[in-house]
């Protein structure tokens, strides 16, 4: 279903240290580093991970869409900003800002 939270990423300037911290705190287990420099958490019900680059310490929300190209177009029509979609291992990803400047990503599974 479009618009559901599909993934979120915890930013970190030191992902290895964050994995030690959260692994020790919550018992999270992480996979190997992915193509985008992040680590998916393997043993949680919610799909999320830890990525490098603190991005002001704010988690990144990924909202699912059925058609990323149409969703990017709609973001722009509504006064937001959207990067061109990029194909990654798990699907299409587009970084966006809403009309008020809030950062989020759109994601379409492959």
Secondary structure, DSSP 8 states (H G I E B T S, - for coil): -TTSEEEEEEEES-HHHHHHHHHHHH---B-S--TTSEEEBSS-SS-EEEEES-GGG--EEEEE-S-HHHHHHHHHHTT-EE---EE-SSEEEEEEE-TT--EEEEEEE-
